[in-house]
Amino acid sequence: VSRRLNIVLGILAATIIGGIVALVGLVLVLHHFGRSLPDYTQLADYQPPVVTRIHAGDGSLIEEYARQKRLFVPIGAIPKPVIQAFLSAEDKNFYDHGGLDYVGITRAVLTNLRNVVTGRRLVGASTITQQVAKNFLLSSEVSFTRKIKEAILAYRIERAFTKDEILELYLNEIYLGYGSYGVAAAALNYFNKALDELTLAEAAYLAALPKAPNNYHPVRRHAAAVARRNWVLGRMGEDGYLTDDEVREAQAQPLETRPRTRTKIFRADYFTEEVRRELYRVYGEQGLYEAGLSVRTTLDPRLQAITERALRSGLIEYDRRHGWRGPITRFSAEVMADPERWAEKLSSLDIPLGMDGWQLAVVLDVSEQLARIGLANGSTGEIGLDGVKWARRWLPEQKVGGPVQSVDEVLDPGDVVAVEELATDGGGRPFALRQVPDVGGAVVAMDPHTGRVLAMVGGFSYDISEYNRATQAMRQPGSAFKPFVYAAALDAGFTPSSLVLDAPFVIDQGMGQGKWKPSNYSDKFYGPSTLRLGLEQSRNLMTVRLAQYIGMDRIVDYAERFHIQDNMPPTLAHALGSGETTLLRLTAAYGMLVNGGKEIEPTLIDRIQDRRGRTIYRHDRRPCKDCVVDFWDHQPQPEIPDTRQQVVDPAIAYQVVSMLEGVVQRGTGRRIREIGKPLAGKTGTTNDSNDAWFIGFSPDLVVGVYVGFDQPRTLGAREQGATAAAPIFKTIMEQALAGKPGTPFRIPPGVNLVRVDARTGLPSDTGNGKTILEAFIPGTEPTAETQAVLDGPDSLADTGTKLKVGTGGLY
């Protein structure tokens, strides 16, 4: 008995000692490997790189930015069959273990002992938590050291995160082949489906991939892929997720992948680049390319397409008025002698940028009425006289030669030119000569009530230049600034019927500076004229005299109120638009006039959501507690407060709008009148016709157009806002408002409409053909006794016998 007791005590002591040694060893191992482990708490802030998507206002996709084409899906949005498939395939006890599956480890050890004997591949026992530790915090090195670190991290992760958080990280990070990071991207790349559209068989196939995607390639290793998928389905049945019938039905389905359909992207290059710059400025490079932002922009695709076509057409039309600059290049007679040589050389040429819809051709032979051309594919066509009539000889200073009488005046054999194929019902292949304009231009279309930019085009072609002339080009607005001078005058007590002398104006600029002598575009003088007439006919002398009287400080204040120009120098030349601004800022300023004098902030972005769908930015910041409801139960429509700042009296804003409507009806923008709907606007032309503008609006849409060379030079002696920019505006408005009723401009309270003589501004009877309805603030209506003429910097003279409208005399 004593001997047996000693043996038992010895075994017990050895066990205790062994346990102590093992425990100490375990502590030392954990201490050794645990010291240098990565900080697992960083997983709490882990955001996998996800695609940022930019959408138009109607939801159309316009751009994607990403380094990895990954889609992040919250665990709550991942369908249960997908989750179940991965659990069965990778870790069926995931929700039961604490990071390490000891039952699985034991099973793997026994299996591997048998596999060593039989020479089969060893199996692992990594849990999903261990895979998260490896994929996020460790390398893929195959070693006991890494496995120990992996186990320690898995244990720690389990105590810091919920099971759902761990599973969410795993399913969005794991690489599944085909360039797919995460299950959502894999569903699209393999089956062209969203996660909730996957069949059981397809979900099981994705779950078959984590171990080795290349080993189960659906095409190259189709049999292995099907076998592995069926194994996953079988495991799902064993785990109680599927019935036997569901397993058999899913296993019987063929494994067929479908190429991912490329998402259609609506191209709006200048607009999209402006959005990209804004996102980069606010969120940085990492936020732009990895944050998975969903950006809803203000873009109206229909209006964007209209503006792009109109600007392109308008710049081409302008360019044609100024002649033919010559062929792109020339081929030698030796090349032209061999059809194979000219065709080969033509096909090897780089196609000039901006030639969308056009192609290169070489002139084979020419007569008076016809040029035969060869195309890059070796086929031929012809250019008739009508196709080159616009191509008058180009001369310096935007001048042109006489009319084209024959084709051979323009083209010679060997000329390489741009051509456009014309539609025809007859035989032959008619083409027309084309030329990429070297003039620049821009268009902005905006909602005047919110500042939402509905369309933006920054040049003829984004491929030629990414320079956005709508937002980056600082140019002189010229007469397009005058409405704000007149608004300041109305604010100073003038009315649209007030008379201002249109006569020579001279100022001595100081010692050695000479005299400043502004003039009207026509170089004529028109005597006392109403403010309305001065704006409608864009009279420079009236504007300068008016600015001198009310003071430039008041005009500078208006330029800043409407955000046209900051820190404008208070010099009279700035009243004529000699300052610099952008098309976007000026268009927004006109929007503040038509919306009743309310301040707006131009924006290209309505809303930004993060990867989880939470709104992190909203342009419309108006509070509306009654807007968020679970369902509609006939409750009244919410009342949303108008938080816009009033920058000018609504009555004054309407008076300017009415005067600008006169610009379209009777003034420098009268070609716009043909549209037949209430429209208003103003032309703008700078010295030497370097810049041409037209900014105009309907009650609910404001459009700005700019035309000019990037390196300022004259547009031509007869070019101005009315010829270069207004036709583009007209085309846009015709198409944008097509099929819509003509809405009159809204008249605010506190405005009286009085019939007046358009020439004198005095009340008139209804029988006068020159009678118009003029807008007055009550109490400011003129009479013959009160009407006076502004004829100097400090005086309003009684009209008396001095009123001689239209004589052109000097006063």
C-alpha positions in Angstrom: 0.0 0.0 0.0 2.8 2.3 1.0 4.6 1.6 -2.3 1.4 2.3 -4.4 0.8 5.5 -2.4 4.3 6.7 -3.2 3.8 6.0 -6.9 0.5 7.9 -6.9 2.1 10.8 -5.0 5.0 10.8 -7.4 2.7 10.9 -10.5 0.7 13.6 -8.8 3.9 15.6 -8.0 5.2 15.1 -11.6 1.9 16.2 -13.0 1.8 19.3 -10.8 5.4 20.2 -11.6 4.7 19.5 -15.3 1.6 21.7 -15.2 3.6 24.4 -13.5 6.4 24.1 -16.0 3.8 24.1 -18.9 2.0 27.1 -17.4 5.3 29.0 -16.9 6.3 28.1 -20.4 2.9 29.3 -21.7 3.2 32.5 -19.9 6.7 33.0 -21.2 5.6 32.2 -24.8 2.6 34.6 -24.5 4.9 37.3 -23.0 7.5 36.8 -25.6 5.2 36.9 -28.6 2.7 39.2 -27.1 5.2 42.1 -26.7 5.7 42.8 -30.4 2.2 42.2 -31.6 0.4 44.9 -33.6 -2.2 47.0 -31.8 -5.4 45.1 -32.5 -7.6 48.0 -31.3 -6.9 49.7 -34.6 -9.4 47.4 -36.1 -12.1 49.5 -34.4 -11.2 52.3 -36.7 -10.4 50.2 -39.8 -12.1 51.4 -42.9 -11.4 49.1 -45.9 -10.6 51.1 -49.1 -13.9 51.4 -50.9 -15.0 53.0 -54.2 -16.2 56.6 -54.1 -19.0 57.1 -56.5 -20.2 60.4 -58.0 -23.9 60.5 -59.1 -25.8 63.1 -61.1 -29.0 64.6 -59.7 -31.1 61.9 -61.2 -28.9 59.1 -59.8 -26.9 58.5 -63.0 -23.3 57.4 -62.3 -20.9 60.0 -63.6 -17.6 58.8 -62.1 -15.9 56.4 -59.8 -12.6 56.9 -57.8 -10.8 54.0 -56.2 -7.5 52.2 -55.7 -9.2 48.9 -55.1 -12.6 48.2 -56.7 -14.2 47.3 -53.4 -17.8 47.7 -52.2 -18.4 47.8 -48.5 -21.6 46.2 -47.2 -22.6 46.4 -43.5 -23.2 43.1 -41.9 -26.9 43.8 -41.5 -27.2 44.2 -45.3 -25.4 40.9 -46.2 -28.0 38.2 -47.0 -28.2 35.3 -44.5 -27.4 32.6 -47.2 -24.1 34.3 -48.0 -23.2 34.5 -44.3 -24.3 30.9 -43.7 -22.2 29.6 -46.7 -19.1 31.2 -45.4 -19.7 30.0 -41.8 -20.1 26.4 -43.0 -17.1 26.6 -45.3 -14.7 28.4 -42.9 -15.9 28.3 -39.3 -19.1 26.6 -38.4 -18.5 27.2 -34.6 -17.8 30.9 -35.2 -20.5 32.2 -32.9 -19.6 29.7 -30.1 -15.9 29.8 -29.7 -13.7 32.6 -28.2 -11.4 33.1 -31.1 -9.8 29.6 -31.2 -11.8 26.5 -32.1 -10.2 23.8 -29.8 -12.5 21.1 -31.1 -11.4 22.0 -34.6 -7.8 22.2 -33.7 -7.9 18.7 -32.2 -9.7 17.4 -35.3 -7.1 19.0 -37.5 -4.2 17.5 -35.5 -5.6 14.0 -35.8 -6.4 14.5 -39.5 -2.9 15.8 -40.2 -1.3 12.8 -38.4 -3.2 10.6 -40.9 -2.3 12.9 -43.8 1.4 12.8 -43.0 1.3 9.0 -43.2 -0.7 9.0 -46.5 1.2 11.9 -48.0 -1.9 14.1 -48.4 -2.1 17.9 -47.9 -2.2 19.2 -44.4 -5.3 20.9 -43.2 -5.6 24.1 -41.1 -7.9 25.0 -38.3 -8.0 28.8 -38.5 -11.1 30.4 -37.3 -12.6 33.5 -39.0 -11.2 35.6 -36.2 -7.7 34.2 -36.8 -8.1 35.0 -40.5 -9.0 38.5 -39.6 -5.9 38.7 -37.4 -3.7 37.4 -40.2 -5.2 39.5 -43.0 -5.3 42.7 -41.2 -2.4 42.6 -38.7 0.1 39.9 -39.8 1.7 38.6 -42.9 1.0 35.3 -44.8 4.2 33.7 -43.7 3.8 30.0 -43.0 5.4 29.3 -39.6 4.6 28.3 -36.0 5.6 31.8 -34.9 2.9 33.4 -37.0 0.4 30.9 -35.9 1.1 31.7 -32.2 0.8 35.4 -32.9 -2.4 34.8 -34.8 -3.9 32.8 -31.9 -3.0 35.5 -29.3 -4.4 38.3 -31.5 -7.6 36.2 -32.2 -8.1 35.9 -28.4 -7.7 39.6 -27.9 -9.9 40.6 -30.8 -12.7 38.4 -29.5 -12.7 40.4 -26.3 -12.6 43.8 -28.0 -15.2 43.3 -30.8 -18.6 41.7 -31.2 -19.0 38.6 -33.5 -20.9 40.7 -36.1 -18.2 43.3 -36.2 -15.5 40.6 -36.8 -17.6 38.9 -39.5 -18.2 42.3 -41.2 -14.5 43.0 -41.4 -13.8 39.5 -42.8 -16.5 39.5 -45.5 -15.6 43.0 -46.7 -11.8 42.4 -46.7 -11.2 38.9 -48.0 -9.8 38.5 -51.4 -11.8 36.1 -53.6 -10.0 36.3 -57.0 -11.0 38.1 -60.2 -9.7 41.3 -58.6 -12.5 41.0 -56.0 -12.0 42.4 -52.5 -15.0 41.5 -50.4 -18.1 39.5 -51.1 -20.0 42.3 -52.8 -17.3 42.9 -55.4 -17.0 39.1 -56.0 -20.8 38.8 -56.6 -20.5 41.5 -59.3 -17.3 40.2 -60.9 -18.3 36.5 -61.0 -22.0 36.7 -61.6 -22.8 40.3 -62.4 -25.3 40.3 -59.5 -25.9 42.2 -56.2 -25.5 40.1 -53.1 -29.2 39.8 -52.6 -29.6 38.4 -56.1 -27.3 35.4 -55.6 -28.7 31.9 -55.8 -27.7 29.4 -53.1 -25.3 27.7 -55.5 -23.6 31.0 -56.3 -23.3 32.0 -52.7 -21.8 28.6 -51.9 -19.2 29.1 -54.7 -18.1 32.4 -53.3 -17.7 30.7 -49.9 -15.5 28.1 -51.6 -12.9 30.6 -52.7 -11.1 32.0 -49.6 -8.6 29.2 -49.2 -7.2 29.4 -52.8 -9.2 31.3 -55.4 -6.9 30.2 -58.3 -7.4 26.5 -57.4 -11.2 26.9 -58.0 -11.2 29.1 -61.0 -14.6 28.7 -62.6 -13.2 28.3 -66.2 -9.6 26.9 -65.9 -10.5 24.5 -63.0 -14.1 24.1 -63.5 -14.4 20.6 -62.1 -12.6 21.4 -58.9 -14.7 24.6 -58.6 -17.9 22.6 -58.9 -16.7 20.0 -56.4 -15.7 22.6 -53.9 -19.0 24.4 -54.3 -20.9 21.2 -53.8 -18.9 20.4 -50.7 -19.8 23.8 -49.2 -23.5 23.1 -50.0 -23.2 19.8 -48.3 -21.7 21.4 -45.2 -24.6 23.9 -45.2 -27.0 21.0 -45.1 -25.1 19.3 -42.3 -25.1 22.5 -40.3 -28.9 22.8 -40.6 -29.0 25.8 -43.0 -30.4 23.8 -45.9 -32.7 20.9 -46.3 -31.6 17.8 -48.2 -33.8 18.8 -51.2 -32.3 22.3 -51.3 -28.8 20.8 -51.2 -29.5 18.5 -54.1 -31.2 21.1 -56.1 -28.4 23.6 -55.6 -25.7 21.0 -56.3 -27.4 20.1 -59.6 -27.1 23.7 -60.9 -24.4 24.4 -63.4 -21.6 26.8 -62.4 -21.8 29.7 -64.9 -20.1 33.0 -64.5 -21.3 36.2 -66.3 -18.9 39.1 -67.2 -19.7 42.1 -65.2 -21.6 44.7 -67.2 -19.7 47.9 -67.2 -21.8 50.5 -65.4 -22.8 53.2 -67.9 -21.2 56.5 -66.9 -22.6 59.8 -68.1 -19.6 61.9 -69.1 -19.5 65.5 -67.8 -15.8 65.9 -67.6 -15.4 69.5 -66.5 -18.2 69.2 -64.0 -16.9 65.9 -62.6 -13.3 67.3 -62.3 -14.6 70.3 -60.3 -16.4 67.9 -58.0 -13.2 65.8 -57.6 -11.2 68.9 -56.7 -13.7 69.9 -54.1 -13.7 66.4 -52.5 -10.0 66.3 -52.6 -9.8 69.7 -50.9 -12.2 68.7 -48.1 -11.5 65.0 -47.6 -7.9 64.6 -48.9 -6.5 62.0 -51.2 -7.3 59.1 -48.9 -10.9 60.2 -48.4 -11.4 60.6 -52.1 -10.0 57.2 -53.2 -10.7 55.0 -50.2 -13.6 56.4 -48.1 -16.4 54.9 -50.2 -18.3 58.2 -50.4 -21.6 58.4 -52.2 -21.8 61.9 -53.7 -25.1 63.1 -55.1 -24.3 66.1 -57.3 -26.6 68.8 -58.8 -25.9 67.8 -62.4 -28.9 67.6 -64.7 -27.8 65.2 -67.5 -30.3 66.5 -70.0 -29.3 70.1 -69.5 -25.6 69.1 -69.5 -25.9 67.5 -72.9 -27.7 70.5 -74.2 -25.1 72.9 -73.0 -22.2 70.8 -74.3 -23.7 70.6 -77.8 -24.6 74.3 -77.8 -21.1 75.5 -76.7 -19.4 73.2 -79.1 -21.6 74.3 -82.0 -21.3 78.0 -81.0 -17.5 77.9 -80.9 -17.3 76.1 -84.2 -19.6 78.7 -85.7 -17.5 81.5 -84.4 -14.3 79.8 -85.7 -15.8 79.4 -89.2 -16.6 83.1 -89.3 -12.9 83.7 -89.0 -11.6 81.5 -91.7 -9.5 78.5 -92.5 -6.1 78.1 -90.7 -4.8 75.5 -93.1 -4.3 71.7 -93.1 -3.2 69.7 -90.1 -0.2 68.4 -92.1 0.8 67.6 -95.7 2.0 64.4 -97.4 4.6 64.5 -100.1 3.9 63.8 -103.7 6.0 60.6 -103.3 3.6 59.3 -100.6 0.5 60.4 -102.5 1.7 58.4 -105.5 1.1 55.1 -103.7 -2.4 54.4 -102.2 -1.0 51.9 -99.8 1.5 54.4 -98.5 -0.8 57.3 -97.9 -3.4 55.0 -96.3 -0.8 53.5 -94.0 0.7 56.9 -93.1 -2.7 58.4 -92.5 -3.7 55.6 -90.2 -0.5 56.0 -88.2 -1.1 59.7 -87.5 -2.2 60.8 -84.0 -5.8 62.1 -84.2 -5.8 65.7 -83.0 -7.7 66.2 -79.7 -11.2 67.5 -79.9 -12.2 65.7 -83.1 -15.1 63.8 -81.6 -17.2 62.5 -84.4 -14.7 63.7 -87.1 -11.9 61.8 -88.8 -8.7 62.4 -90.7 -8.6 62.4 -94.5 -6.0 63.2 -97.1 -6.9 65.2 -100.2 -6.2 63.0 -103.3 -7.2 65.4 -106.1 -9.0 68.7 -106.4 -11.2 70.5 -108.9 -13.2 73.7 -108.7 -16.3 71.9 -107.5 -15.0 68.8 -105.8 -12.2 67.4 -103.8 -11.6 63.6 -103.6 -10.4 62.5 -100.3 -8.9 59.2 -98.9 -9.6 57.9 -95.4 -7.4 55.9 -93.0 -9.1 52.6 -94.0 -8.3 53.1 -97.6 -11.8 54.1 -98.7 -12.5 57.4 -100.5 -15.1 60.2 -100.3 -15.7 63.7 -101.6 -16.0 67.2 -100.4 -18.2 69.6 -102.5 -18.1 73.3 -102.6 -20.8 73.6 -99.9 -18.5 71.7 -97.6 -15.7 74.4 -97.8 -17.6 77.6 -98.3 -17.0 78.7 -94.8 -13.2 78.3 -95.2 -12.3 81.8 -96.2 -8.6 82.7 -96.0 -7.5 83.5 -92.5 -5.8 86.8 -92.0 -4.2 88.4 -88.9 -6.3 90.0 -86.2 -9.2 87.6 -86.8 -9.9 89.0 -90.3 -10.8 86.9 -93.3 -10.5 87.0 -97.0 -13.3 87.1 -99.6 -15.9 84.4 -100.2 -14.8 81.0 -101.4 -15.6 80.5 -105.1 -14.1 77.1 -105.6 -12.8 74.1 -103.7 -9.2 74.4 -105.0 -9.0 77.8 -103.4 -9.0 76.0 -100.0 -7.5 72.5 -100.6 -4.5 71.1 -102.4 -3.6 67.4 -103.0 -1.6 66.0 -100.1 -3.4 68.2 -97.5 -4.4 66.2 -94.3 -7.6 67.7 -92.9 -10.4 66.9 -90.5 -13.7 65.9 -92.1 -17.2 65.0 -91.0 -19.3 62.5 -93.0 -22.7 63.9 -94.0 -25.9 62.1 -94.2 -27.2 61.5 -97.7 -30.1 59.7 -99.4 -28.2 59.4 -102.7 -25.0 57.8 -103.9 -21.5 58.8 -103.0 -19.9 59.6 -99.6 -20.2 63.4 -99.1 -18.0 65.0 -96.4 -17.5 68.5 -95.1 -14.3 70.2 -94.1 -13.9 70.7 -90.3 -11.5 72.6 -88.0 -11.0 72.4 -84.3 -11.5 75.9 -82.9 -8.7 77.6 -81.1 -11.1 79.9 -79.2 -12.2 79.0 -75.7 -15.5 79.3 -73.9 -17.6 78.1 -71.1 -21.3 77.7 -70.0 -22.8 77.5 -66.5 -26.5 76.7 -65.9 -27.8 77.2 -62.4 -31.0 77.1 -60.3 -31.3 80.7 -59.2 -33.2 79.9 -56.1 -30.7 77.4 -54.6 -27.4 77.9 -56.4 -27.4 74.3 -57.6 -25.2 74.1 -60.7 -27.3 72.1 -63.2 -24.7 72.1 -66.0 -21.1 73.2 -66.5 -18.9 73.1 -69.6 -15.4 74.6 -69.2 -14.2 74.5 -72.8 -14.6 73.0 -76.3 -13.0 69.7 -75.3 -11.7 68.3 -72.0 -9.3 66.2 -74.0 -7.7 69.3 -75.4 -7.5 71.1 -72.1 -8.6 70.4 -68.5 -8.5 74.1 -67.8 -12.1 75.0 -66.7 -12.9 78.4 -68.1 -16.1 78.5 -66.0 -14.3 78.4 -62.6 -10.6 79.1 -63.2 -10.6 81.9 -65.8 -10.5 85.3 -64.3 -11.8 87.7 -67.0 -13.3 91.1 -67.4 -17.1 91.0 -67.5 -17.4 94.3 -69.4 -21.0 95.5 -69.8 -22.3 92.3 -68.1 -21.4 94.1 -64.8 -23.7 97.1 -65.6 -26.9 95.6 -64.0 -25.2 95.9 -60.6 -24.3 99.5 -61.2 -27.9 100.2 -62.1 -29.1 98.3 -59.1 -26.9 100.5 -56.9 -28.3 103.6 -58.5 -31.9 102.4 -57.9 -30.9 101.8 -54.3 -29.6 105.4 -54.2 -33.0 106.8 -55.2 -33.0 106.6 -59.0 -35.8 104.9 -60.9 -35.8 103.1 -64.3 -37.2 106.3 -65.8 -34.6 108.7 -64.3 -32.7 110.6 -67.0 -28.9 110.5 -67.3 -27.0 112.5 -69.8 -25.3 110.5 -72.6 -22.5 112.8 -73.7 -18.7 112.9 -73.7 -17.0 112.2 -70.4 -13.4 113.1 -69.7 -11.4 112.7 -66.5 -7.8 113.8 -65.9 -6.1 110.8 -64.4 -3.3 112.8 -62.8 0.2 113.9 -63.7 1.6 111.9 -66.5 -1.4 109.6 -66.8 -3.3 111.4 -69.5 -7.0 111.7 -69.8 -9.5 108.9 -69.6 -12.2 109.2 -72.3 -14.7 106.3 -72.3 -17.0 105.9 -75.2 -20.1 104.1 -76.3 -19.7 101.0 -78.5 -21.2 103.0 -81.4 -18.9 106.0 -80.7 -22.0 108.2 -80.7 -23.8 110.3 -78.1 -27.5 110.2 -77.4 -28.3 113.0 -74.9 -30.6 112.5 -71.9 -31.8 108.9 -71.7 -33.6 106.8 -69.1 -31.8 104.3 -67.0 -33.8 101.6 -68.7 -32.6 102.7 -72.1 -29.0 103.0 -70.9 -29.1 99.4 -69.7 -31.0 98.1 -72.7 -28.5 99.7 -75.2 -25.5 99.2 -72.9 -24.5 102.9 -72.8 -21.0 103.3 -71.3 -21.1 107.1 -70.9 -24.4 107.0 -69.0 -23.0 104.3 -66.8 -19.8 106.1 -65.9 -21.7 109.4 -65.2 -24.2 107.5 -63.0 -21.3 105.7 -61.1 -19.6 109.1 -60.6 -22.7 110.6 -59.1 -23.7 107.7 -56.7 -20.1 107.0 -55.8 -17.9 104.0 -56.5 -18.0 102.9 -52.9 -21.6 102.0 -53.3 -20.8 100.0 -56.5 -17.9 98.2 -54.7 -20.4 97.3 -52.0 -22.7 95.8 -54.5 -19.9 93.8 -56.2 -19.1 92.3 -52.8 -22.7 91.7 -51.8 -23.3 89.7 -55.0 -19.8 88.0 -54.7 -18.7 89.2 -58.1 -15.4 90.5 -57.1 -13.6 90.9 -53.7 -11.6 94.0 -52.9 -12.7 95.9 -56.1 -10.7 99.2 -56.5 -13.1 102.1 -56.4 -12.2 103.5 -59.8 -14.8 104.5 -62.5 -13.4 102.0 -65.0 -14.6 99.2 -62.8 -18.2 100.4 -63.3 -17.7 99.4 -66.9 -16.6 95.9 -65.9 -12.8 96.3 -66.0 -12.4 94.1 -62.9 -12.0 90.4 -63.1 -14.4 87.6 -62.1 -15.3 84.1 -63.1 -18.3 82.9 -65.1 -19.6 80.9 -62.2 -19.6 83.9 -59.8 -21.2 86.2 -62.3 -23.9 83.7 -63.2 -24.7 83.3 -59.5 -24.9 87.1 -59.1 -27.6 87.2 -61.9 -29.4 84.4 -60.1 -29.6 86.6 -57.0 -31.3 89.3 -59.1 -34.0 87.0 -60.5 -34.7 85.2 -57.2 -35.8 88.4 -55.5 -32.4 89.5 -54.1 -31.7 86.4 -52.0 -28.1 85.3 -51.5 -27.2 82.0 -53.0 -24.0 79.9 -52.8 -23.1 78.1 -56.0 -22.7 74.4 -55.4 -22.1 71.2 -57.4 -22.8 68.9 -54.6 -26.2 68.3 -53.0 -25.3 65.6 -50.5 -22.4 63.3 -49.4 -23.0 60.0 -47.6 -20.3 57.8 -46.0 -19.9 54.1 -46.7 -22.7 53.3 -44.2 -25.2 55.6 -45.8 -25.0 58.3 -43.2 -25.2 61.9 -44.5 -22.0 63.8 -43.7 -22.7 66.8 -45.8 -25.8 68.5 -47.1 -25.9 71.7 -49.1 -29.5 72.5 -48.1 -29.1 73.3 -44.4 -32.6 74.5 -43.7 -34.1 72.9 -40.6 -37.2 70.8 -41.1 -38.2 68.7 -38.1 -41.4 67.6 -39.8 -39.7 66.3 -43.0 -38.6 63.0 -41.4 -41.6 60.8 -40.9 -42.2 57.0 -40.9 -45.1 57.2 -43.3 -47.5 59.8 -44.8 -50.8 60.0 -43.0 -52.4 63.0 -44.7 -50.4 65.3 -42.5 -49.9 68.9 -43.8 -46.9 69.7 -46.0 -43.9 70.8 -43.9 -43.1 74.4 -43.8 -39.4 75.0 -44.5 -38.0 78.4 -43.5 -36.2 80.5 -46.0 -32.8 81.2 -44.4 -31.2 83.0 -47.4 -29.9 86.4 -46.7 -31.5 89.4 -48.4 -28.7 91.2 -50.3 -30.9 93.8 -52.1 -34.5 94.9 -51.7 -36.8 92.6 -53.7 -38.5 95.6 -55.4 -35.1 96.9 -56.6 -34.1 93.4 -57.8 -37.4 93.2 -59.8 -36.8 96.6 -61.4 -33.4 95.4 -62.6 -35.0 92.1 -63.9 -37.6 94.2 -65.7 -34.9 96.3 -67.3 -32.9 93.2 -68.3 -36.1 91.8 -69.9 -36.1 95.0 -72.0 -32.5 94.1 -73.1 -34.0 91.0 -74.7 -37.1 92.7 -76.0 -35.5 95.9 -77.5 -31.8 96.0 -76.6 -28.5 94.3 -77.3 -29.9 90.9 -76.6 -33.0 91.1 -78.9 -32.1 88.1 -80.9 -33.1 86.1 -77.8 -36.6 87.4 -78.2 -37.3 84.9 -81.0 -37.7 82.2 -78.3 -41.0 83.7 -77.4 -40.9 83.2 -73.7 -40.2 85.6 -70.8 -36.4 85.9 -70.7 -33.9 88.5 -69.6 -30.2 89.0 -69.8 -27.2 91.2 -70.6 -24.5 91.1 -73.1 -20.9 91.9 -72.2 -17.9 92.9 -74.4 -14.6 94.1 -73.2 -12.0 96.4 -74.9 -10.8 95.2 -78.2 -13.5 92.5 -78.1 -11.2 90.3 -76.0 -14.1 88.8 -74.0 -17.7 88.2 -75.0 -20.5 87.3 -72.5 -24.1 86.7 -72.2 -25.7 86.1 -68.9 -29.5 85.6 -68.9 -32.3 83.9 -67.2 -35.9 82.7 -67.1 -37.7 82.9 -63.8 -36.3 79.5 -62.7 -33.1 79.0 -64.7 -30.0 81.2 -65.1 -27.4 80.5 -67.8 -24.0 82.2 -68.3 -22.0 82.0 -71.5 -18.4 83.2 -72.0 -16.3 83.2 -75.2 -12.7 84.2 -75.4 -9.1 83.1 -76.1 -7.0 81.7 -73.2 -4.2 84.0 -74.1 -6.3 87.2 -74.4 -6.6 88.7 -77.9 -9.3 90.2 -80.0 -12.2 88.0 -81.1 -12.5 90.2 -84.2 -13.6 93.7 -85.0 -17.3 92.9 -85.3 -17.5 90.3 -82.5 -19.2 91.1 -79.3 -21.4 89.4 -76.7 -24.4 89.6 -79.0 -22.7 87.7 -81.8 -20.3 85.3 -80.0 -22.1 84.4 -76.7 -25.8 85.2 -77.1 -26.4 82.6 -79.9 -25.1 79.9 -77.5 -27.4 81.1 -74.8 -30.3 81.2 -77.3 -29.7 77.6 -78.3 -29.6 76.4 -74.7 -32.7 78.2 -73.7 -34.7 77.0 -76.8 -34.0 73.4 -75.9 -34.1 73.7 -72.1 -37.5 75.4 -72.1 -39.0 73.4 -75.0 -42.4 72.2 -74.2 -42.6 74.2 -71.0 -45.1 77.1 -70.5 -43.7 80.6 -70.6 -43.6 81.7 -66.9 -43.7 85.4 -66.3 -41.2 87.0 -63.9 -42.5 87.1 -60.4 -43.4 90.6 -59.1 -42.8 91.1 -55.4 -45.1 93.2 -53.1 -44.3 96.9 -53.1 -44.0 97.4 -56.9 -46.3 99.4 -59.0 -46.5 98.9 -62.8 -47.1 102.2 -64.6 -47.5 102.9 -68.3 -44.7 105.2 -69.4 -43.2 106.4 -72.7 -40.1 104.2 -73.3 -38.1 107.2 -74.6 -38.8 109.8 -71.9 -39.8 107.7 -68.9 -42.9 109.9 -68.3 -46.4 108.5 -67.8 -48.1 107.9 -71.1 -51.6 107.0 -72.3 -52.3 103.5 -73.7 -52.5 104.8 -77.3 -48.8 105.5 -77.6 -46.9 102.8 -79.6 -43.8 103.4 -77.5 -45.6 102.8 -74.2 -44.2 100.2 -71.8 -45.1 99.0 -68.3 -42.4 100.3 -66.0 -41.8 99.1 -62.4 -41.7 101.7 -59.7 -41.6 101.6 -55.9 -44.7 103.4 -54.8 -44.2 107.2 -54.5 -41.3 107.3 -57.0 -43.4 107.5 -60.2 -42.1 110.5 -62.3 -44.0 113.5 -63.6 -43.1 116.2 -66.0 -42.5 118.5 -63.1 -40.2 116.1 -61.2 -38.2 114.6 -64.1 -34.6 115.8 -64.1 -31.4 115.0 -66.0 -28.2 113.8 -64.4 -25.7 115.9 -66.3 -22.7 116.1 -63.9 -21.1 114.5 -60.9 -23.1 116.5 -58.4 -26.2 117.8 -60.2 -29.7 116.7 -61.3 -30.7 119.5 -63.6 -34.4 120.4 -64.3 -35.1 119.1 -67.9 -36.8 122.3 -69.1 -35.8 122.8 -72.8 -32.8 120.5 -72.5 -34.7 117.3 -73.1 -34.0 116.5 -76.8 -34.0 112.7 -77.0 -32.2 111.1 -79.8 -30.6 114.2 -81.3 -27.1 113.1 -80.5 -26.3 116.6 -79.3 -23.9 117.6 -76.6 -25.3 118.6 -73.2 
